[in-house]
Amino acid sequence: MKWKDWVHVTKLDPDKQLRPGDIDAIAASGTDALMLSGTLNVTEENLAALLKQVKAYDLPLVMEPAGPEAVLTKGIDYVFVPSVLNTTDVQWIVGKHRAWVQMQSGKIPWEYIVPEAYIVLNPNSSVGKVTRAVCDLKADEVAAYATVADHYFHFPIIYLEYSGTFGNPEVVKAASEAVDKAILYYGGGINSAEKAAQMGKYADTIVVGNAVYDQGAGVLKATVDAVQ
């Protein structure tokens, strides 16, 4: 199954600790892929440690870097690289990316790189604060960003990031109706089958992260069943 066909992705944070047995439960849940991603305190060391934990399982692995200083490509199936469209700081759109290319001296496996257009919608989240995102957007504004990402910049993924809080389904619906070719990802506050199903009506792919740490990996199976 290629990334365009995924409907459920589990996001694992290198800065957080999984309980014993969680990886087994995650792998058995039916989730389509694992995304190694975090905003704060992400290092090559804790990324490598997390990769070591999960690489034995037969699941696609995605690295989603928070910055150019900690990016894994070996042992990873895809690198999803975000550009935050609603930031006030251009480094989160293209500056970090230029720095990464320079740091790698151009030796980047581009066939594994997938650009993401991020629209960050939780002002209280770490990613919202770090990227200085303008989060108080109306549905039509989010839809306009999604249209620009899809039709103008041709991003293959548009990611609505509510990061830790459950978002507004009407906003997700508006973005979904604006998107033609891109795959629409939704992440934020999905901790039940009901919430997974609600956002799964509009998003092509839902991402579940905090619930794994807050409620245990057992909650994951219910969210998978709700969208598959």
C-alpha positions in Angstrom: 0.0 0.0 0.0 1.4 3.4 -1.0 1.1 6.5 1.1 -1.7 7.9 -1.1 -3.9 5.0 -0.1 -3.4 5.2 3.7 -6.5 6.2 5.7 -5.0 5.9 9.2 -1.5 6.9 10.4 -0.2 6.7 14.0 2.2 9.5 15.0 4.9 8.7 17.5 6.8 11.4 19.3 10.5 10.8 19.9 10.3 13.0 23.0 7.6 10.7 24.7 7.8 7.3 26.2 5.7 4.4 25.1 4.6 1.8 27.7 5.8 -1.8 27.6 3.7 -3.7 25.0 2.5 -0.5 23.2 4.5 -1.1 20.1 3.0 -4.6 19.7 -0.5 -3.2 20.2 0.1 -0.4 17.7 1.4 -2.8 15.1 -1.6 -5.1 15.6 -4.1 -2.3 15.4 -4.4 -2.1 11.6 -2.9 1.3 11.3 -1.5 1.9 7.8 1.8 3.5 8.8 3.9 5.0 11.6 5.0 8.6 11.6 8.0 9.6 13.7 7.3 13.2 14.4 7.5 15.8 17.2 8.0 19.6 17.7 10.1 19.9 20.9 13.3 18.2 22.0 13.7 16.1 18.8 17.2 14.9 18.3 19.0 12.4 16.1 19.5 10.3 19.2 15.9 10.0 20.3 14.8 9.6 16.7 17.2 6.7 16.2 16.1 5.1 19.5 12.4 5.3 18.4 13.3 3.9 15.0 15.0 1.0 16.7 11.9 0.2 18.6 9.5 0.2 15.6 11.6 -0.9 12.6 11.1 -4.7 13.3 7.4 -4.4 12.6 6.1 -4.7 9.0 4.7 -1.2 8.8 5.7 1.7 6.6 7.8 4.3 8.4 7.5 8.0 7.8 9.9 10.6 9.2 8.4 14.1 9.6 11.2 16.5 10.6 10.7 19.5 12.9 13.8 21.0 11.5 17.0 20.3 9.4 19.1 19.4 12.4 17.4 16.0 13.0 16.3 14.1 9.9 16.5 10.4 9.4 16.5 8.8 5.9 18.1 5.4 6.5 15.6 2.8 7.5 12.7 5.1 6.6 10.2 4.6 3.8 9.3 8.3 3.3 10.2 11.7 4.6 7.2 14.0 4.8 8.6 17.6 4.9 6.2 20.3 6.2 5.9 23.8 5.0 3.6 25.9 7.3 1.5 28.0 5.0 -0.2 30.2 7.7 3.0 31.2 9.5 4.3 34.7 9.8 7.9 33.5 9.6 9.1 32.5 6.2 11.7 30.1 7.6 8.9 27.6 8.2 7.7 27.9 4.6 11.1 27.5 2.8 14.0 28.7 5.0 14.5 25.5 7.0 14.3 23.5 3.8 17.0 25.5 2.2 19.2 25.0 5.3 18.6 21.3 5.1 19.7 21.1 1.5 22.9 23.0 2.3 23.6 20.8 5.3 23.2 17.7 3.2 25.4 19.1 0.4 22.6 18.1 -2.0 22.8 14.4 -1.1 19.1 13.9 -0.4 17.1 10.8 -1.6 14.5 12.9 -3.3 12.5 9.8 -4.4 11.5 9.4 -0.7 10.7 13.0 0.0 7.0 14.1 0.1 6.2 17.8 0.7 3.3 18.7 3.0 1.4 21.9 3.2 0.7 22.4 6.9 -2.2 24.6 8.1 -1.7 24.9 11.8 -5.0 25.6 13.7 -4.3 25.3 17.4 -2.7 28.5 18.8 -1.9 26.8 22.1 0.0 23.9 20.6 3.8 23.7 20.5 3.8 23.7 16.7 1.5 26.7 16.6 3.8 28.7 19.0 7.1 27.6 17.5 6.1 28.4 13.9 4.2 31.6 14.8 1.2 30.4 13.0 -1.9 32.5 12.5 -4.5 30.0 13.8 -7.8 32.0 14.2 -8.8 31.3 10.6 -12.4 31.0 9.4 -13.5 28.0 7.2 -13.3 30.0 4.0 -9.7 31.1 4.9 -8.6 27.6 5.5 -10.3 26.5 2.3 -8.4 29.2 0.4 -5.1 28.1 1.9 -5.9 24.5 0.8 -6.8 25.7 -2.7 -3.5 27.6 -3.0 -1.6 24.5 -1.7 -3.4 22.2 -4.1 -3.8 24.2 -7.3 -1.0 26.7 -7.1 1.9 25.0 -5.3 0.8 21.5 -6.1 1.6 20.0 -2.7 0.8 16.3 -2.7 -0.4 16.5 1.0 -2.4 19.1 2.8 -2.3 18.6 6.6 -4.8 20.3 8.9 -3.0 20.3 12.2 -5.0 20.9 15.4 -2.3 19.3 17.4 -3.8 17.9 20.6 -7.3 19.4 20.4 -10.3 18.2 18.4 -10.9 20.6 15.5 -13.9 22.0 13.8 -15.5 19.5 11.4 -16.9 22.4 9.3 -13.4 23.7 8.7 -12.2 20.2 7.7 -15.2 19.9 5.4 -14.5 23.2 3.7 -10.9 22.2 3.2 -12.0 18.9 1.8 -14.3 20.5 -0.7 -11.5 22.9 -1.8 -9.0 20.1 -2.5 -8.9 18.4 -5.9 -5.6 16.4 -6.3 -3.9 16.6 -2.9 -4.4 14.1 -0.1 -6.0 15.8 2.9 -4.6 14.8 6.3 -6.2 15.6 9.6 -4.5 15.5 13.0 -5.7 16.6 16.4 -7.7 15.2 19.3 -8.8 11.9 17.8 -9.2 9.7 20.9 -12.4 7.7 20.0 -14.1 5.9 17.2 -16.7 8.6 17.0 -14.1 11.4 16.5 -12.2 9.3 14.0 -15.4 8.7 12.0 -16.4 12.3 12.1 -13.1 13.6 10.6 -12.7 10.6 8.4 -15.8 11.7 6.5 -13.9 14.7 5.2 -10.2 13.9 5.5 -8.5 11.2 3.3 -6.2 10.3 6.1 -6.5 10.8 9.9 -3.5 10.9 12.2 -3.7 9.7 15.8 -0.9 10.6 18.2 -1.6 11.9 21.7 -4.3 9.3 22.4 -1.7 6.6 22.2 0.2 8.2 25.1 -2.7 9.5 27.1 -5.0 6.5 26.9 -2.8 3.6 25.8 -2.4 1.9 22.5 -5.7 0.0 23.0 -7.7 3.1 21.9 -5.9 3.0 18.5 -7.8 -0.1 17.2 -11.2 1.7 17.6 -10.0 4.6 15.6 -8.7 2.3 12.9 -11.9 0.4 12.7 -13.9 3.6 12.4 -12.2 4.7 9.1 -11.2 1.5 7.4 
